[in-house]
Amino acid sequence: MSKRHRIKFDRKEERDLAQDEAYFYVVEDGDERRIRFHDYDEIYKRNGLYEQLFYERLQCSSPTKVAEILKRTLDAGEQSTLELRVLDLGAGNGMMGEALRAHGVSRMVGADIIEEAREAAHRDRPGAYDEYYVADFTALDAGMKAELESWSFNCLTLVAALGFADIPVEAFREAINFVQDDGWIAFNIKETFLDDSDRSGFSRFIRELIFSEYLDLHHLERYRHRLSMEGEPLFYFALVARKTADIPEDFMAARPTR
């Protein structure tokens, strides 16, 4: 059973902070412990805190949304979720793995960069994944690459993990390349990352990739990812695309500057 935590927000202090700078307080033994929303190692150590914070208080819907549109896309193409061999990158404590299992996915592999995520997944959702790797996808050794390739993935999922320095561009590219050609890529991103006014390297990579020859976009949907601490909606895009070829290392260098 998940533990209930006492969570406190300081909305006055948080008002002008960026989404990746936001923090909250958890009261433990009478003391207030300040934790950033993106301090996942600290959050995962506390049984039930992730769900209580993001899914109860802030009403995050992303694992359910991305899993649903992936299922709808497969249904439209008369393909069964039973055929999927999924790599769930940035798997955390298994929310996406659980959502995909509910849609009948039979082969699930999780991956995250921190050990606390794997421990939380095994603790909170035992059986959600057939295997769970702790690995840095920007620095995979030959043994890990060979092991990942042995799964013959035909689907990659990333939920609430792109941007804000959680998963860098190179790790995303590497993960896509573990998926077989004609496999599926399902992920979500903050809506501003598709805005031409965002000139960051990550934003430009995502925009170029979505409309490149390496992905065939099947579904793009704007939706409410979750609430901010002030109760305002934070909008994201959920995307499902089919991979057509591996993405070369010089992908961005070959793209024209706009």
N, C-alpha and C positions, 0 to 999 in steps of 0.2 A: 504494500500500500504506500502511495506517495505521501511524503510528509507535507504538512501545511506550513507555509512560511509567512512571517509578517513582513510585508513589503511596503515601503514608503517612497513617495515621489516628492521632490522639492520643485514644484512647477515654476516658482519664481526664479530660481537659479537656472532652470533648464531652458527657459524660454528662447534664448538666442543661440543655443547649441545646435550644431549639425547633428544629423541622425546618428552618425557613428561616434559622436562625442557624448551622447546622452548616457545618464547613469541613474541608479536608484539606490535605495538603502534597504538592506535586509537586517532585521533585528534578531540578534543571536545572543542569548544569555544576558539580555538587558542592554547590550551594546549595539550601536548602529554601524554596520559594515557597508562602506560605499563600494559599489561594483558598477563598472561600465556595462552597457548593453552588449558590447562586443568582447567582454572578458569571459569568453566561453569556458575556459578552463575552470574559473571560479564558479560559474553558474552550474556546469555539469557535475561538479563535486557534490552539489546539494540536491538530493533526490526530490524531484517534483518541482524544483524552482523554475526551470525553463518553461514548463507547461503553464505553471501558475502565472508567470510574468507575461509571456508572449501570447499564450492562447486563451487564458481566462481574462486577464486584465486588459490586454491590448488587442485581443480578438484577431490574432493572425490566422489567415485562411489559406496561406500559400501551398502547403503540401497537398491539401485537399484539392485546390484549384488546379495545380499543375498535373496532378494525377488524373483528374477528371478530363482535362482537355487532351491529355495523351491518350486516354481510353477512347474518347470520342473520335480522335483522329484515326486511331487504329480501326475502330468500328466502321468508319466511313470507307476505309480501304479494305474492309473484310479481312483484317488480320487480327489474330487472337493475342491477348496479353500473355497467354500461356507460352507463346513463342519467344517472349522477351528474355534476354540475358542482360540484366541491368547493372551498370556501374553507377552507383549513387555517390557522387563526389561532394565533399562537405557534408557528410551524412549525419554528423552530430550524434544526437541520442536516438536516432532512428525514426523520426516522425515521417519522413518521406518513404522509408522502407515499409513502415506500417501501412501507409496510405496505398502504396502500390500492391502490397499483399492483398489488401481488401478488394482490389480489382483483378485478382487472379494471377499476378506475376509470380512465377514459380522459382526463378533463379535471380537472387539479389546479392550483390557484393557492395559493401559500404567502404568508404575511404575518407579519412580525415587526417589533418596534420598533427592533431594533439591526442595523446593517449587518453586523456580524460573523456574525450568523445566516445572512444571505443568502450571504455569501462561503463559509461552511462548507457550506451546502447545495449550492452549485455545485461546490465542491471534492470533497465526500464522496459526493454522490448526484446527479451530473449527469443531467438528464433526468427527475428525479422530479417536477418542477413545470413546467407550461407557462409560468408567469410567477411571479415572486416579488417582492412589494412590501415595501419598508421604510417603515412608516407608523405613526403614532400614531392609533389609532382613536378617541381622545377629541378629536382636533383635525384631522379630515380636511378638506382644502379642497375646493372645488366640483369641481375637475378630477379629483382622486383619487376622489371619490364617483362621478362620472360614469363613470370607467374601471372601477371595481369593479362598478357596476350593469350595465355592458355585458356582463359575463360571464353574467348571468342564473343566478346560483347557485341550486341546489336542495338543497344540503347544506353544513352548517358543521361542522367538527371542531375541537376544542380538547383537547389531551392534555397533562396535567401542567403546565397553564398558568394555571389558575384558582386564586385565593387567593394568600396570601403577597405581595400587591402586585405580582405579575407582570403580570396583566391585570386592570385595574379593572372594576368593575361596568358603568360607562358604555361602555367599549370592547366588552364582551360584548354589551350590549344593541344597540349600533350594528351589530356583526357579524351578529347574528341578523336584524336588519332588512334586510340585504342578501340574505337568503335568500327565495325566493319562498314564498308561502303554499302549504301542503301539502308543503314541503320538509322535509328531515331535519336534526336537530340532534343531534350525538353528542359527548359530552364525559365527563370524569371529574373527580371532586372528592374531597378527603379526607373520610373517613367522618364526622368530627366536624362538618363543615359542615352536615350534615342533622340534627344534634342540637339540640333546642329549647334546651338549656342554653347554646349558643353564640349570644350576642346581638349579635355583630358585624354591621355593616351588610352585609357581603358574604354572610355566612351566611344572614341573614334574606332577602336578595334571592333567593338560590338557592332557598330553601325556598318562598318565595311564588311564584316563577316556575314551578317544576316542577309545582305544583298549580294554576296559574292557567288562565284561559281561552285563553291565548296559546300554550300547548304541550299536546299530547296525548301523554302518556307511554306508550311502547310497551315499554320494557325498562329494568329497574333491577337491577343485580347488584353485590353486594359481592365484592371479590376482593383478593388481595395485590398491591399496587402495586409494592413493592420491599422490600428489607431496610433497616433502620437500620444505622448503623455498628457497633452492638453485635450485629447479627445478628437483631434482633427484626423481625417482620413489620409493615409499615405498610399498613393497609387503606384502600382507596378504594371509591367507588361509580362504576361505569360506567353511563351513561344514554344511551338513544336515545329521542328524542321527535320528534313531527311538529309543525311550526309551523302554527298556525291563523291568526295575524294578526300585524302589526307590534306591537311593544311600545312604548307611548307614553312620552314623556320623564318624565311624572309618575306612572309606574307605582307606585313605592314610596310616594309621597305619598298615593296613593289607597287604599293597603292599610291596613286597621285595625291598630293596635298591639295585640299580644297579650302 
